[in-house]
């Protein structure tokens, strides 16, 4: 008797869950559900790893020179717009903003500086 009751209860729960899922899928999306608000900044929308790279590139910029350094937001926007970090690095290097030879050097120096401060 208890097995049949447990089986019946399981079937009822399964049917109820399936009906709820079907009902939720058939509901049309309203305009407010479709539109999402964009993040307040490009940097805020980056993952933690991408934030690390953007910050490393930002801090690696030479502080002297005729070229105006890029802001952290401008660097992040390059990534958000679809550019790869290697391409962003090469463009900054070509503009004379960064003296490092590789992106790996930039990240290594950034990580060492962060760890020495803590």
Beta strands, then each sheet from edge to edge (+ up, - down):
end
